[in-house]
Amino acid sequence: MTTSRWFWCAVVMGAAAMAGVARAGPAERQAPAVVTADTLHPDDGKLRIIQFGGHPDDCEIRAGGVGAMWAALGHHVQFVSLTNGDIGHWQMAGGPLAKRRAAEVKAAGEVLGIERSITLDIHDGELMPTLQNRKTLTRLIRRWDADIVIGHRPNDYHPDHRYTGILMQDAAYMVTVPFFCPDVPPIRSNPVFLYSYDRFQRPAPFRADVVVAIDGVIDKKVDALMKIESQFIEGGCGGFRYPLPDEPGAREKRRRDRRESFKRRFAAIADRHRDKLIALYGQERGKQVRYAEAFEVCEYGRRPSEKDLRRLFPFFPEKE
């Protein structure tokens, strides 16, 4: 059998496995013989975005605003937590915490209006840049048929964040290679891969290639984050330092304080990257932006032009 024929046989068998059709009925027999990116997700003219986070809260913190903005325009947004967060609390752990955190980010996703929020069953603190995990990300990106992929930079305080970044980088080329994970059709074209914002300086500081004003969705974003109570109200794994007082109104006061803290955090991003906001929005609008999210282009994916970025982020005014 020639290499070419072997490949298409592998694709067809993989397609059948994904569909779960050991015996196809009349409807299935009429389906296309070969599954491609177009038959998985017919082009509807909308963008497809997938964001990876190390834990069930990272996607919502780093791209909840722009995710809500894309979703409001009808674009397809999926958030993926690579670990289940099962040690991210000071009073509970294991399966009960993992289930709780998956439910929290699902509720947050509903507030943001995104299409899908999933949590992988990998233990918190144990994510590794293995071949198996590289294949998992490759399949997720292909199945979503992503135009944009977002994740952590690979220099970060938390190993799960670092390895999320490495795994995303490792998938940046492999998503286009037909014989790597041939059970899922290769993507139409290499997506634009982006790093989400951080303040770490070594080996290189974050470079703000795209800064998006999120003023119009700041309350929605913070509302979504408040659904993640295990982390932002109860304090996550460090909550023993500031336990909630056992008195009426303590939880609601904590909620108000955290809302204001998050708003200050996203205001600081806008202030730190004011020059880029002015470059993207113009002098008058750029100076007025109060809250922002920022992203850096990863050089391992497709290299977008300024025109490409304005198409992928359809929130900026037309350049005069």
C-alpha positions in Angstrom: 0.0 0.0 0.0 1.4 3.4 -0.9 2.1 6.0 1.7 -0.7 8.2 0.3 -3.3 5.4 0.4 -2.2 4.5 4.0 -2.7 8.0 5.1 -6.3 8.3 3.7 -7.1 4.9 5.2 -5.9 6.1 8.6 -8.0 9.3 8.3 -11.1 7.4 7.4 -10.7 4.9 10.2 -10.0 7.7 12.6 -13.2 9.5 11.5 -15.2 6.3 12.1 -13.7 6.0 15.5 -14.6 9.5 16.4 -18.1 9.1 15.2 -18.5 5.8 17.1 -20.0 4.0 14.1 -19.0 0.3 14.1 -22.0 -0.3 11.9 -23.2 2.7 9.8 -26.8 3.2 9.1 -28.2 4.7 5.9 -27.6 8.3 7.0 -24.0 7.6 8.1 -23.2 5.8 4.8 -24.1 8.9 2.9 -21.6 11.0 4.8 -18.3 12.1 3.2 -15.9 9.2 3.0 -13.0 11.4 4.2 -13.3 13.8 7.2 -11.5 17.1 6.7 -11.4 20.3 8.7 -14.3 21.5 6.5 -16.6 18.6 7.4 -15.7 18.9 11.1 -16.5 22.6 11.2 -18.0 24.1 7.9 -16.8 27.6 7.5 -19.5 29.9 8.8 -17.4 33.1 8.5 -16.8 33.2 12.2 -13.5 33.0 14.1 -12.6 30.0 16.2 -10.6 30.6 19.4 -9.2 28.2 21.9 -7.6 29.3 25.1 -5.5 27.0 27.4 -5.0 27.6 31.1 -3.0 25.7 33.6 -6.0 25.6 36.1 -9.7 26.2 36.3 -9.5 30.0 36.5 -6.6 31.0 34.3 -8.5 31.3 31.1 -11.1 33.5 32.7 -8.6 35.8 34.4 -6.4 36.2 31.3 -8.9 36.3 28.4 -12.3 36.5 29.9 -13.0 39.9 28.6 -11.9 39.4 25.0 -13.6 36.0 25.1 -16.9 37.6 26.0 -16.4 40.2 23.2 -15.7 37.5 20.6 -18.7 35.5 21.8 -21.0 38.5 21.6 -20.1 38.8 17.9 -21.0 35.2 17.3 -17.4 33.8 17.2 -16.7 30.4 18.6 -14.7 30.4 21.9 -13.5 27.4 23.9 -11.7 27.6 27.3 -9.6 24.6 28.3 -8.1 24.0 31.7 -5.2 21.5 31.4 -5.4 20.4 35.1 -8.4 19.8 37.2 -7.3 22.0 40.2 -7.7 19.2 42.7 -5.2 20.6 45.2 -6.1 24.3 44.8 -7.8 24.8 48.2 -6.7 24.9 51.8 -9.7 22.9 53.2 -10.6 20.4 50.5 -8.9 18.4 47.7 -9.2 15.5 45.4 -12.3 14.5 43.4 -14.8 16.8 45.3 -12.6 19.8 44.6 -12.0 18.9 41.0 -15.7 18.6 40.4 -16.4 21.8 42.2 -13.8 23.7 40.1 -15.0 22.3 36.8 -18.6 23.4 37.7 -17.3 26.9 38.7 -15.6 27.5 35.4 -18.6 26.2 33.5 -20.7 28.7 35.3 -18.2 31.4 34.6 -18.3 30.5 30.9 -22.0 30.8 30.9 -21.7 34.4 32.2 -19.2 35.2 29.6 -21.3 33.7 26.9 -18.6 31.5 25.4 -19.4 28.3 23.6 -17.5 25.7 25.7 -15.5 25.4 28.9 -13.8 22.1 29.6 -11.4 20.8 32.3 -9.0 17.9 31.6 -8.5 15.2 34.2 -4.8 15.9 35.0 -3.9 16.4 38.6 -3.1 20.0 39.7 0.7 20.5 40.0 1.4 17.4 37.9 1.2 18.7 34.3 4.2 17.6 32.3 5.3 18.3 28.7 4.9 14.7 27.6 4.3 13.4 24.1 0.8 12.3 25.2 -0.1 15.8 26.4 1.4 17.3 23.2 -1.0 15.0 21.2 -3.9 16.0 23.4 -3.4 19.7 22.7 -2.8 19.0 19.0 -6.1 17.1 18.8 -8.0 19.8 20.7 -6.7 22.5 18.5 -7.5 20.6 15.3 -11.0 19.5 16.5 -11.8 23.1 17.3 -10.3 24.2 13.9 -8.7 27.1 15.7 -7.8 30.4 14.1 -6.3 31.7 17.4 -4.7 29.7 20.2 -3.9 31.4 23.5 -1.9 30.1 26.5 0.7 31.0 29.1 4.2 32.0 28.4 6.7 29.3 29.3 8.4 31.4 32.0 6.1 31.7 35.0 6.0 31.0 38.7 3.9 27.9 38.4 5.1 24.7 36.7 1.6 24.0 35.3 1.6 27.4 33.7 5.1 26.9 32.3 4.3 23.5 30.8 1.0 24.8 29.4 3.1 27.3 27.5 5.6 24.7 26.4 2.9 22.3 25.3 1.1 25.0 23.3 4.4 25.9 21.6 5.1 22.3 20.8 1.7 22.0 19.1 2.2 25.2 17.1 3.8 23.4 14.2 2.6 19.8 14.8 -1.1 20.8 14.2 -0.2 21.1 10.5 1.6 17.7 10.1 -0.8 15.1 8.7 0.9 12.0 10.0 1.1 13.4 13.6 -2.2 12.3 15.2 -3.6 11.1 11.9 -6.9 10.2 13.6 -7.8 14.0 13.4 -7.5 15.9 10.2 -4.7 18.5 10.0 -5.8 22.0 10.5 -6.5 24.2 7.4 -3.6 26.5 8.2 -1.3 27.1 11.2 -3.3 29.3 13.7 -1.9 32.5 15.3 -0.6 31.5 18.7 -0.6 34.1 21.5 0.7 34.3 25.0 -1.5 35.8 27.7 -0.2 38.6 29.9 2.2 38.3 32.8 4.8 40.5 34.5 7.7 38.1 34.7 11.0 39.5 33.4 13.4 36.6 32.8 14.5 35.4 30.4 12.5 38.0 28.5 9.7 40.4 29.6 6.2 40.2 28.1 5.8 42.1 24.9 2.3 43.6 24.3 1.6 43.0 20.6 -2.2 43.3 21.1 -3.9 45.2 23.8 -7.7 45.1 23.9 -10.0 47.5 25.7 -12.5 45.5 27.9 -14.3 48.5 29.4 -17.6 47.4 27.9 -17.4 43.9 29.5 -15.5 44.5 32.7 -18.5 43.9 34.9 -19.4 40.7 33.0 -15.8 39.5 33.3 -15.7 40.2 37.1 -19.2 38.6 37.5 -17.7 35.5 35.8 -14.7 35.5 38.1 -16.9 35.7 41.2 -18.4 32.4 40.1 -15.0 30.8 41.0 -15.6 31.1 44.7 -13.2 28.4 45.8 -10.3 30.6 44.6 -11.4 34.2 44.8 -13.7 34.2 47.8 -12.3 31.3 49.9 -8.7 32.0 48.8 -7.7 28.8 47.1 -4.7 26.9 48.5 -3.5 30.0 50.3 -6.9 30.8 52.0 -5.6 29.8 55.4 -3.8 33.1 55.5 -7.0 35.1 55.3 -9.9 32.8 56.3 -13.4 34.1 56.0 -14.7 35.3 59.3 -17.6 33.3 60.7 -20.0 36.2 60.7 -23.0 37.4 58.7 -22.0 39.4 55.6 -18.3 38.3 55.6 -18.6 36.4 52.2 -20.4 39.3 50.6 -17.8 41.8 51.8 -15.0 39.5 50.5 -16.9 39.5 47.2 -17.0 43.3 47.0 -13.3 43.5 47.9 -12.3 41.0 45.2 -14.3 42.7 42.6 -12.5 46.0 43.2 -9.1 44.2 43.3 -9.7 42.6 39.9 -10.7 45.9 38.4 -7.5 47.5 39.7 -5.6 44.6 38.2 -7.1 45.1 34.7 -6.8 48.9 35.0 -3.0 48.4 35.6 -2.7 46.5 32.3 -4.3 49.4 30.5 -2.0 51.9 32.2 1.1 49.8 31.6 0.4 49.5 27.9 -1.2 52.9 27.2 1.1 53.6 24.2 -0.1 50.4 22.5 -3.7 51.2 23.2 -3.2 54.6 21.5 -1.5 53.0 18.6 -4.5 50.6 18.1 -7.4 52.8 19.1 -6.2 56.2 18.2 -5.1 59.1 20.5 -8.5 60.1 21.9 -10.0 56.6 22.4 -6.7 55.1 23.5 -6.3 57.6 26.3 -9.8 56.9 27.6 -9.5 53.1 28.0 -9.8 52.1 31.6 -9.4 48.3 31.5 -7.5 46.0 29.2 -6.2 42.5 28.4 -2.9 42.1 26.5 -1.3 39.4 24.4 2.0 38.6 22.8 2.4 36.8 19.4 4.2 33.5 19.7 6.7 33.2 16.8 6.2 29.5 16.4 2.7 29.8 14.9 1.5 31.9 11.9 3.1 35.3 11.9 0.2 37.7 11.6 0.4 41.1 9.8 -1.2 44.1 11.4 -4.1 43.6 9.0 -4.4 40.0 10.2 -4.5 41.1 13.8 -7.2 43.6 13.1 -9.3 40.8 11.5 -8.7 38.4 14.4 -9.4 41.1 16.9 -12.4 42.9 15.3 -12.7 45.5 18.0 -10.3 48.2 16.9 -11.4 51.2 14.8 -10.4 51.3 11.2 -7.0 52.9 10.8 -7.1 56.3 9.2 
